[in-house]
């Protein structure tokens, strides 16, 4: 057993030297080929250069099928194959083994986000509704907010104010709530790196904010301007009552403070800020669902988040197109994506840029909103 362990360590060292930036994918018959292929594609989309498919015994046929599927879809190409015949003391027998070394295909397109988790609204006579009148799952909707943290004004922020006010919510109170929560986040995490920052929550809101069940905030340190942490910050509020369209499954609002193009000298800096904001958005969504799963908060899971093109209209950089902004949002969401806690993502229609960006950057299947219902 000790010799086996030493041999494995030696082999891993050889693999790391010959194939830097590689990940081993253990192939088992307990997993479906679809699951394994999705995992391989997520690794490649996340920056991994080499995938090492490793299987033993009855997993060998599945290992070969997985290799064939990845190669036929221009995801990866075979660069090396190794076979083995190892003796295992546990069952006193020899077991055949297979390692297939695959390098990311130069034409690979993909995303860490599974296509089944993404859907797009088609063009309608008006704007995509903020919430559905008859939702069949728990959904939050993104509001493209302002650095002053109010709900109101023009655009989708104004539409949110109108909708929530029509349900007798006290919309004016959100500004104070967000400012209090931002101050708490800065006090607890303002000196930390983005990797160290955690979401902060407040679920004791009954008296001051009767419409709100829970409020969460996550800041983005890399986007702060001096002592101002508003840009890139994300707030999640779940409603306690007065739900949009009187439906409890219209569960909450996700208030995103995107960057303003006029504050950036170059379009590249602006799009990077959009990317980082989207990453922070996804991380906040996963944080919320993670808290629910671990029962640290007694709330329902967010099944879907409806996402609009924040920083994509009057606030975008003059040299950026809406398609550029959509790509930056999608790429940022992919970086923050975690398969377990992530809600499904439902993108609003805005000159079809989200769907175009998805197809152009990933080459993956597209679902419309109706397909997912």
N, C-alpha and C positions, 0 to 999 in steps of 0.2 A: 504493500500500500504506500509506504514511504517512497519507494522507487518510482511508483506511478505518479505521485505528487511532484517529485523532482523533475520527471520527464515532461509533465504538463507545463511546469513553470519554465523549463528550458524552451519548449516549443512556443509558448506564448511570447517569450523574449525574441525568438527568431522571427515570428510573425510581425511583431512590432517594428523590428529593424527593417525587414524586407517590405512590409506593407504598412507604412505610417498612416495615421488617421484611418484606422480600420476598426470594424466592429464584428464580433462573432455572433452569428444568429444560430442558436441551437435548434435544430429541427427535430420535432417530436410528433408522433402520430396522435398525441393528445391535442394537438393544435390543427386547425384546418389550413389548407393551402392558402385560402383567401386571407386568413389572419396573418400568416407568415409573410405573404406577399405585401400586405399593407404595412407590416412592421418594417420590412426591408425598404420599401419606398419612402417611408417616413424617415428612416435613418439616412438614406441618400439625400432626401430633400433637406435634411437638417445639417448637411455639410460633410457627412461621412464619405470618404473616397472609395474605400474597399469594404465589401461585405464578404465575410467568410461563412459559408453555409456548412454547418457541421452536423453530421448525423451518424447514428449507430444502429446496427441491426435492422429491425423492421422499418426504420425511418429512412433508409437509403432510397427507396423508390420516390418518396415524397420530396427528398432532397433534390433528386434529379428533376422531378416535375417542377419544383420551384425555380431551379436554375433555368429550365427551358422557358418558363413563363416570363421571367425577368428579361431574358435575352430576346425573346420574340417581340417584346414590347419596348425595346430600346431603352430599358432601364439600366442594364449593366451587361458587361461582356466578361466571359471567362478568361482568366489569365493563368490559372494554374489549378491542377486537380491532384489530390493526394489520396491514396487509399491506405488502409491499415488493417491489421488483424491482431487484435489485442486480447491478452488473457486477463480475465477478471476473477479475482479470488472470491468475490461475492456469490457468483454462480458456477464457479469452477469450469469455465468454458471459454472458448475463443469467440470473439464477436467482431464481425467486419465493421469497418468505419470508413467514412468518406468526408473529405473536406474539399469544397469547391470555392476557390478564390475568385471573386468577381469585382471588377472595377466599374465605377459609375460610367455609363455611356455618355459620350460628349453631347449627344442630343437629348439627354434625359430632361424631362419636364415632370414636375410633380409637386406635391405639397405635403407637409407634415399633417395637414388636416385631411381626414378621410372625406372623399366626395359625398358620401352619405350624410355627412354632417353639415353640408352647405346647400342652400337653396336660394333662388333668385326670383324676385317679382318681375312679371312682365309689365309692359306699358299699359296704363289704363287711362281713362278720360281725365282723371285728376291725379293728385299725388298719392303715393302708396299710403294706406292708412297707418296711423301710428300704432293702433291696436285693432285687432279684428273684433267684429261685433259678436261673433260666436266662436271664441277660441276653443280648440280641443285639447290644449295643453297649457301648462304654465309658461307665460312669456313675459319678458321684460323688453323694453324698447329704448334704443339709444336716443338721447336728446343732444344735439350739437350745442353745447352751452357756451357761456361767455366768461371771460376772466373775472368779471364782477360777480359771478355766481348767482345771478338772478334767473328766475323762470319767467319768460315774457319777451316782449319786443317783437322782432320780425322773424320770418322763416320758421323753421321747425320748432324753435324755442317758443315763439309766439303761439304756434299751433298746440304745443303741449299745454301752455297756460290756458288757452281757450277750452281745450278738452277737459282738463282737470277741474277748472273753475265750473264748467257745466255740470260736474258731478259733486259740486259743493265742497271741493277741497280748498283749503286756505293756501293758495299758491304763493302769496307774498312771504310766507314763513320759510320757504325753501332756502332763500338767500341766507338767512340767519343760521339755519341748520348746516348748510354747506360750509359757511365760514367757521362755525364752531368746530366742525369735524376736521376741516383743513388745519386749523390751529392745533388740534390734538395730534394729527398726523405729523405735523412739522415738529412739534415738541418732542414726540417720541422717536421720530425717525429722520429728522432733518439733517443730522450729521452722518447718516449712514450712506453706504453705496446702494445703488439700485438692487444689487443682488441680496443685500441685507434687509432692505425695507419690507415691512409687512403691512397688510391692510389693517386699519383700525375700525372698530365698530362701536355703535351705540344702539342698544336695543331697549333702553329705558327712557322712552320718549312720550309716554302717555299724556302727561299734563301739558307739556309745551308744544308738542307736535302731534295732535290727536289723529291725524290722517296716516301717520307713518308707523309701521311696525318695527322696522330695522333700518339703520343707515350705516353705510360702509364707505370708507375713503382710502384710496391708495395714491400716493404722490410719486412723482418721477424726478429724482434728484438731478439727473443729467440735464433736465430741461429748465431748471430754475433760473431766474434772472435776478441776480443779487440775492435778496431774501424772499423773493416772490416765487412760491411753489405752485401757482395756479396752473400754468401751462403743463399739459400732459396729465393733470390730475383726473381721477375717475371717481365718481360717487354712485353708489347703488342704493336706492331706497325701495323698500317693499311696502306696499300699501296695507293699512290695517282695515280701512273701510273706504267708501266712496270710490269704488273701482271704476275705471273707464268702461263705458257701456254697461255698467252694473254687473260685470262679470269678474268673479274672484280670480279667475285664471289670468286676467290681465293684471299681473301681480306687482309690477314695479317699473320704475324709470332708472335708466343708466345715464347719468349726466357726465358728458365727456368735454373737457376743456381742451380743444385742439389748438395747435399753433396758428398764428396769423402770419400770412406771407409777408406783410409789410415790415415785420420785425426781423427778417432774415435777409442778409445781403445777397446770398446766392440761392438759386432754386434747389441745389443739392442739399444745402443745410436745412431748408424748409422741409423737403421730402423726408430727410432723415428724422426730423422732429415728428412728422406725421407717423412714420414707421415706429418710432419709440412710443408715441401715444397709443397706437394700436396694440403694441406689445403689452403696455401697461393695462389697457382695457381688457385684453384676454386674461392676463394674470389676475386681475380683480374678479372677473367672472368665475375663474377657476377657484379663487380663494373663497368666494361665497359658497359655491357648491361643495367645496371641500369641508367647510365649516358645517354645512348641513349633513353631509355624509358621516362625519365624525361625531355628530350629535352635540357639537359645541354650541349650536344654536337650534332652537326648536322651530324650524321654518321649512317650507317646502322647497324642493329642488327647482332650480330654473331650467326648464326643458329647452327653451329656445330664447335667443336674443336677436331682436330685429335691429339691424345696423344700417345707419344712414351715412351719407358721404360727408362726414365732418371735415372742416377745413377745405371744402371743395367748391364753394361758391364764392361769395364776395371776400372770404378770408384767405383764399388760396394765393400763392405767389403769382405774380403777373406772368412769369415765364413757365408756369406749370399748367398742364392741362388737367381736366377732371380725370382722365384715364391715368395720368401719372399719380394723382392722389389715390385713386382706387387701388393701384398696384402697391403703393406704399402701405396702405391700410391692410391689404391682404397679406403682404409679406410680414408685416409686424404681428398680425394675428397669428400667423403660422409659427413665429418664433416663440410666442407665449403659450401656444397650444399645449394642453395636456389631455390625452385621450380620455381618461376616466372622468375627471370633474368638468370638462368643457361642456357647455350647452351646445346645442345645434345653432348654427349661424344662418340667419335669414336676411338677405340683403335687399334693401329697397331699390326701386327703379329710379335711376337718374341718368338719362340718356344712354342707358344700357352699359355704363362703364364698368360696373362690378362684374357682370357676366363676361364682358370682353376681356377684362383684366385677368379673370380666372382662367379662361380658355388660353389666353396668350402666355401666361406665366406657368401654367400647370399642364395644359393639354388633357385635363381630366374631364370626366363626365359632368354634365350640367343638369341639375334638377330645377324645375320651376317651383314656385310656392305651392301650386295646386298638386304637383306630383308628390309632395311630401305630406299632404294631408290624408 
